[in-house]
Amino acid sequence: YARRWADLALKGKALVAIALPLVMLLLSLALIYITERQTARAEEDVRRVLRVQGDIQTVHTLLAESAASVRGYLLTHQEDFLPAYAKSRPLIDAALRRLDSNVRDERVRVRLNAVKPLIDSKIDGLEEMLSGHEASPDSISLILINNKKNLDQLREHISAMLTLEDTLLAERTAAAATNRQQLLLSTWLAAICGLFGAIVAVLFLSRGIVARVQQVQSNAQRLALGQPLWPQPPENDEIGQLGT
């Protein structure tokens, strides 16, 4: 029984020496994976905010170019001004679809929903000016006044959206930087855990080897004195052969 218990104790120590570093390494890898996913999401949030800012600027620029093209045509009656206006509507619609897909903040979403009808009204006003370019100056003046009001409201909403997106960009950038620091810390922690686990494994194994060598030495002394030997588990390695 003593020999069996000693054998089980030795195997238990070896199992602990192998399992402990493995568990620590797996936990460290799981922490690195979680932190890496958080970092990836934070960086994607930053890229999404940048895309939203770019699309907002695109809509603003296209509206300004459309209005300038219509005014240039009405003043000069030259067809060269109209291609820019004709191309602007599909590009504006595409930018609005991207905005609708990328906007996550509810405050920006409210502004975006308020901007859409103003954009439609602005474009309808430009079309009305083109279709009625031979109308009376009073009619053109009324259309210009209405377009000016729509443009002022659009600028207000677009400016508010850009301000909100600047705030979100700062927040997302700070979150990404924090997650990168956490990822670096997790990597260092995994390295430290791996080193600590290796040291623990070496200590467990070395203690087991030292204990077996001491038992062999003790039995050799008892054998020299003619005393009964301590029981020892049968092993096939060098220490076991020496004990035999």
N, C-alpha and C positions, 0 to 999 in steps of 0.2 A: 504493500500500500504506500509506503514512504517513497519507493522508487516511482510508482505511478503518479503520485502527487507532485513529485519533483519534476517529472517529465511534463505534466500538464502545466505547471508553473512556468517552465522554460518556454514551452510553446506559446503560452499566453503572453509572456513578455515579448517574444518575437512578433506575435500578431499585433500587439499594441505598438511596437516600434515601426511596423510597416503601415498600420492603419492611421495612426495619428498624423504623420506628415501628409498622407493622401487626403484625409479629411480637411486639413488646413489648406492644402493647395486647392481643393475643389471649392471651398468657401471663398477663397481669394479670387478664383476665376469667375465665380458667380457674381461677386461684387464688381469686378472689372466689367463684366458683360452688362450689368444693370447700369453702371455709370456711363459706359460707352453709348448705350441706347439713349440715355437722358441727354448726353452731349449731342448726339445726332439729331434728336428732336429739337433741341435748342438752336442748333445751327440751321436747321430747316426753317424754324420760325423766323430767324434773322433773314434768310433768303426770301421767305414769303413776304415779309414786310418791305424789303427792297423792291420786290416785284410789284407790290401794291403801290408803292410810291412812284415807280416808273410808269405804271398805267395811269395813275392820276395825272401826272405831268403830261402824258401822251394825250389824254382826253382834253386837257386844258389847251395844249398847243394846237391840236386839230380843230377845236372850236374857233380859236383865234385865227387860224389860217383860213377856215371856211368863211368867216365873216369878212376877212380882208379880201378874199377872192371875189365875194359877191359885191363888196363895195367898189373894188377895182373895175369889175365888169360894168356896174351901173354908171361909173364915172367915165369910162373910156369906150364902153360897148365893144371891147375886144375879147374874142373867144379864148385868148391865151390864159385868161384868169380862171376859166371854168374847170379845167381838169383837176386842179387842186381841190376844188369844192366837191367834184364828183367822186373823188377817191376818199374823201374824208369820212363819209357816213359809214361805209363798211369797216374802216379802221376803228372808228369810234365804237361801233357795235361789238367788234372783237375785243377791244379794251374793256368795255363794260362787262362782257362775259367773263373775262379773266378776273376782273375785280370781284364779280359775284362769286367766283369759285375760290378766290384766295383770301377774301376778307374774313377774319375770325372774330374781331372785336365788335361787340354789339354797338358801341358808340359810332364807330366808323360805318357799320351796317345801316344805322339810322340815317346818317348823312348821305350814304350812297343811294338809299331809297328815295331821299328827297331830291337828289341830283338828277335821277333818271327822267322824271317828267319835265324838269327844267331844260334838259338837253333836247328832249323831243320838241318842246315849245320853241327853243332857240332855232333848231333846224327847220321847223315848220315856218318860222318867221323869215328865215333866209329864202326858203322856197317861194314864199308868198312875195317877197321882194323881187325875185327873179321873174316870176310869172306876171307880176304887175309892174314891170319896170317902166312901162309907158303910162302908168297911172298918174294922177295929179300929184304935185309935190306935197300937198297936205296928207294924202294917203301914205306916201312914202315916209313922211315925217312921223306919222302915227306908228307905223311899223317899226321904224328905227327907235322910237321911244320905248315901245314895248320890248324890243330886243335888248335895249340898254338895261331895262329893269331885270330881265331874265339873266343877262350877263352879270350884273352886280350880285344877284342872288347866287348864281353859280360860283362866282369868285369867292363869296363868303363861305359857301359849303366846301369848296375845294381847299381853301386855306385852312379851314377847321380840320378837314380830313388829313391834310399834310402835317398839321401840328400834332394831331393824335398819333399819326404814324411815326413821327419823329420820337414821340414819347415811347411808343411801343418798341421802336428800334433800339433805343437806349436800354430799355428793360430787357429785351431779348439778347442784346449783346452782352449785358452784364450777366444774364443767366448762362449764356454759352461760355463765358470766361470762367464762371464759377464751376460749371460742370467739367471744363477742361482741367481745372485745378484738382477737382475731386478725382478725375480719371488718373491724373499723375500720382495723386496720393494713394489711390487704390493699387496702382502698379507697384509703387514702393512698398505698400503693405503686403502685397502678394510676394514680392521678393524677400521681404523680411520674414514672412511666415514660412516660405520655402526654406530659407536658411535656418530658421529656428527649428522647423520640423526635421531637417537633416541633422542638426546638432542633437536633437532629442533622440532620433533614431540611432545615431552613433553611440550616444550615452547608454541607451537601453542595451544595444548589442554588446558594447564593451563591458558593461556591468555583468551581463550574462556570461561572457567569456571569462572575465576575471573570477566570477564566482565558481565556475566549473574548474578553472585552473587551481584555485585555492582548495577546492574539494579534493582534486587529485593529489595536491601536495599534502593535504591533511591525511589522506588515506595512505600515502607513501610513508609518512612518519609513523602512523599507527601500525602499518605493516612491519616497519623496522623494529617497533617495540613489542610486536607479537600481540597486538590488540585487535579486536574485531573491526572490520572496515565499515565505513559509512556506506549506505546503499547509494548507488548512483544510476541514473537512467542510461540504458545502452545507446550509444551514439556511434555513427560510422565515420565521423570526421576525425581529424588528427587528435583532438583532445579526448574523444571517446576511445580511440585506439590506445592512447597513452594511459587512460584510466584502466582499460582492460589489462 
